[in-house]
Amino acid sequence: VQLQESGGGSVQSGGSLRLSCTASTFTIERYVLAWVRQVPGKEREGVATLETKGATTYADDVKGRFTISRDNTKNTFYPQMNNLKAEDTAIYYCAADKDDFWTGTRPSVQLIKHFFYWGQGTQVTVSS
């Protein structure tokens, strides 16, 4: 497993969770990092991206509530998710791709589906 998520669980509406994603076979420093989520029966939805120099993009419905960050010393990246809502309930997946492949193109949340490395997912359940 090259990317491993952790930190999923159940929380009440308005609460917070921080997921983690640790890379085991490469160092994340030169990678674009991302999170997506999926509700059973629906397509995966891009949540956030983080470029190597710190630029970020977010899906409209998480802006102001979610923050993506990285810790290169731990080879781990995160979404801090605040003010969670019932509609945030989903399986959350982390993803990564070499920044060289994105030269000249912003890795928006809509393009995460093209990333190469993926985690296996962690469930987040928000109860109202």
C-alpha positions as CSV (number, residue, x, y, z in Angstrom):
1,V,0.0,0.0,0.0
2,Q,1.6,3.2,-1.1
3,L,-0.8,5.7,0.6
4,Q,-2.5,4.9,3.8
5,E,-5.3,6.9,5.3
6,S,-6.3,7.1,9.0
7,G,-8.4,9.2,11.3
8,G,-11.9,8.5,9.9
9,G,-14.8,8.0,12.3
10,S,-18.1,9.4,13.4
11,V,-18.7,12.9,14.6
12,Q,-21.8,15.1,15.2
13,S,-22.7,17.9,12.9
14,G,-20.6,21.0,13.7
15,G,-17.7,18.9,14.9
16,S,-14.2,18.4,13.5
17,L,-12.0,15.6,12.3
18,R,-8.5,15.5,10.9
19,L,-7.6,12.7,8.5
20,S,-4.1,11.6,7.8
21,C,-2.5,10.1,4.7
22,T,1.0,8.7,4.9
23,A,3.1,7.7,1.9
24,S,5.2,4.5,2.3
25,T,7.1,4.1,-1.0
26,F,7.9,7.7,-2.0
27,T,8.6,11.1,-0.4
28,I,5.7,13.6,-0.7
29,E,7.9,16.7,-1.0
30,R,7.8,16.7,-4.8
31,Y,4.2,15.6,-5.2
32,V,0.9,17.3,-5.6
33,L,-1.4,16.0,-2.9
34,A,-5.2,15.7,-2.8
35,W,-8.3,14.4,-1.2
36,V,-11.5,13.2,-2.7
37,R,-14.6,11.7,-1.3
38,Q,-17.3,9.3,-2.5
39,V,-20.8,8.4,-1.4
40,P,-21.9,4.9,-2.4
41,G,-23.7,5.1,-5.7
42,K,-22.2,8.4,-6.7
43,E,-19.1,9.5,-8.5
44,R,-16.0,10.5,-6.6
45,E,-15.9,14.3,-5.8
46,G,-12.7,16.2,-5.6
47,V,-12.3,17.9,-2.2
48,A,-8.9,19.7,-2.1
49,T,-5.5,19.8,-3.7
50,L,-2.1,21.1,-2.4
51,E,0.8,21.9,-4.7
52,T,4.4,21.6,-3.7
53,K,4.8,25.4,-3.3
54,G,1.7,25.7,-1.2
55,A,-1.1,26.6,-3.6
56,T,-4.4,25.0,-2.8
57,T,-7.8,24.5,-4.4
58,Y,-11.0,23.5,-2.7
59,A,-14.4,22.3,-3.8
60,D,-17.0,25.1,-3.3
61,D,-18.9,23.2,-0.6
62,V,-15.9,22.8,1.7
63,K,-14.2,26.2,1.2
64,G,-13.8,27.9,4.6
65,R,-14.3,24.6,6.5
66,F,-11.6,22.3,5.2
67,T,-7.9,22.9,5.1
68,I,-5.4,20.7,3.4
69,S,-1.8,20.7,4.6
70,R,1.3,18.6,4.5
71,D,4.2,17.6,6.9
72,N,7.1,16.6,4.8
73,T,9.1,15.5,7.8
74,K,6.4,12.9,8.6
75,N,5.7,12.1,4.9
76,T,2.1,12.8,5.7
77,F,-0.7,15.1,4.6
78,Y,-4.0,16.0,6.1
79,P,-7.4,17.6,5.6
80,Q,-8.5,19.5,8.7
81,M,-12.3,19.3,8.5
82,N,-14.2,21.8,10.7
83,N,-17.9,22.5,11.0
84,L,-18.8,19.2,9.5
85,K,-22.2,18.6,8.0
86,A,-24.3,15.5,7.4
87,E,-23.6,15.9,3.7
88,D,-19.9,15.5,4.3
89,T,-20.5,11.8,5.1
90,A,-18.5,9.8,2.7
91,I,-15.5,7.6,2.2
92,Y,-12.5,9.9,1.9
93,Y,-9.5,8.9,-0.3
94,C,-6.1,10.6,-0.5
95,A,-4.2,10.8,-3.7
96,A,-0.8,12.0,-5.0
97,D,0.9,12.7,-8.3
98,K,4.4,13.9,-9.2
99,D,4.5,17.7,-9.6
100,D,6.4,17.3,-12.9
101,F,3.3,16.0,-14.6
102,W,1.4,19.2,-13.7
103,T,3.8,21.8,-15.1
104,G,1.7,24.4,-16.8
105,T,-1.6,23.0,-15.6
106,R,-3.2,23.8,-12.2
107,P,-4.2,20.6,-10.5
108,S,-7.8,21.5,-9.8
109,V,-10.2,19.4,-7.7
110,Q,-11.8,18.3,-11.0
111,L,-8.5,16.8,-12.2
112,I,-7.7,14.7,-9.2
113,K,-9.1,11.6,-11.0
114,H,-6.0,11.6,-13.1
115,F,-3.6,11.3,-10.1
116,F,-1.5,8.1,-10.0
117,Y,-1.3,7.1,-6.4
118,W,-4.4,6.4,-4.3
119,G,-5.2,5.3,-0.8
120,Q,-7.8,2.7,0.1
121,G,-10.2,5.1,1.8
122,T,-11.5,5.9,5.3
123,Q,-15.1,6.4,6.3
124,V,-16.3,9.7,7.7
125,T,-19.8,9.8,9.2
126,V,-21.4,13.0,10.3
127,S,-24.7,12.7,12.3
128,S,-27.1,15.5,12.5
